[in-house]
Amino acid sequence: MSRRMELENELKMVQQRIDNASDNVPKEVKEAWVKELDSIAFELNNLYDDDENEFD
C-alpha cells in the first residue's frame, strides 16, 4: 500500500471517529483527534508522489 493510500485511510478513520463521537467523550480527547486529523491532512497535502512526477 502506498503512503498516500495509508494517509487517506487514516484520515477517513479519524474523521469517522470525530463524526461518530458521543457526547460523553471529553473535550480534550476531541481536541486531540482534531489535531491528529490536521496533522494527517497536512502530511497528505505535502506528500510528494514519485510515480506521478517521473519524466522518463
C-alpha positions in Angstrom: 0.0 0.0 0.0 1.4 3.4 -0.9 1.9 6.1 1.7 -0.8 8.2 0.1 -3.3 5.4 0.4 -2.3 4.9 4.1 -2.8 8.5 4.9 -6.1 8.7 3.1 -7.3 5.7 5.1 -6.0 7.2 8.4 -7.7 10.5 7.5 -11.0 8.7 6.9 -10.8 6.7 10.1 -10.0 9.8 12.3 -12.8 11.8 10.6 -15.3 9.0 11.3 -14.1 8.8 14.9 -14.8 12.5 15.3 -18.1 12.4 13.5 -19.4 9.4 15.5 -18.1 10.6 18.9 -20.7 10.5 21.6 -21.3 13.5 23.9 -19.5 11.6 26.7 -16.1 12.0 25.0 -14.1 14.6 26.9 -13.3 17.9 25.1 -9.6 17.3 25.4 -9.9 14.0 23.6 -11.9 15.5 20.8 -9.3 18.3 20.5 -6.5 15.7 20.3 -8.4 13.9 17.5 -8.8 17.2 15.6 -5.0 17.8 15.9 -4.4 14.3 14.6 -6.7 15.0 11.7 -4.9 18.2 10.9 -1.5 16.5 11.1 -2.5 13.7 8.7 -4.2 16.2 6.3 -1.0 18.4 6.4 1.2 15.4 5.6 -1.1 14.2 2.9 -1.3 17.7 1.3 2.5 17.9 1.3 3.2 14.4 0.1 5.5 14.1 -3.0 4.4 11.3 -5.3 7.5 10.0 -7.2 5.4 7.9 -9.6 3.4 10.8 -10.8 6.4 13.0 -11.4 8.6 10.7 -13.4 9.8 12.2 -16.7 11.3 9.1 -18.4 
